[in-house]
């Protein structure tokens, strides 16, 4: 069991050394793009939610003032 564990750790270490890590600039650029996409999607969902809510109120007759 310990032999398999030691081999697993060695192989894991070898694979970790092969990883191509992004540069600081690439990381910052990707982070900014993610935040921009989150903002855009939240605006799209906000508008969609408003349209759906207004549609449901209209269909159910709750939007008509008495």
FENDA-V549406 format. One record per run of one state. SS is the DSSP state (alpha for helix, beta for strand, coil for the rest). FROM is the first residue (numbers start at 1). TO is the last residue. If there is no record, write none. Layout:
<<SS,FROM,TO> <SS,FROM,TO>>
This chain:
<<coil,1,1> <alpha,2,17> <coil,18,23> <alpha,24,60> <coil,61,66>>
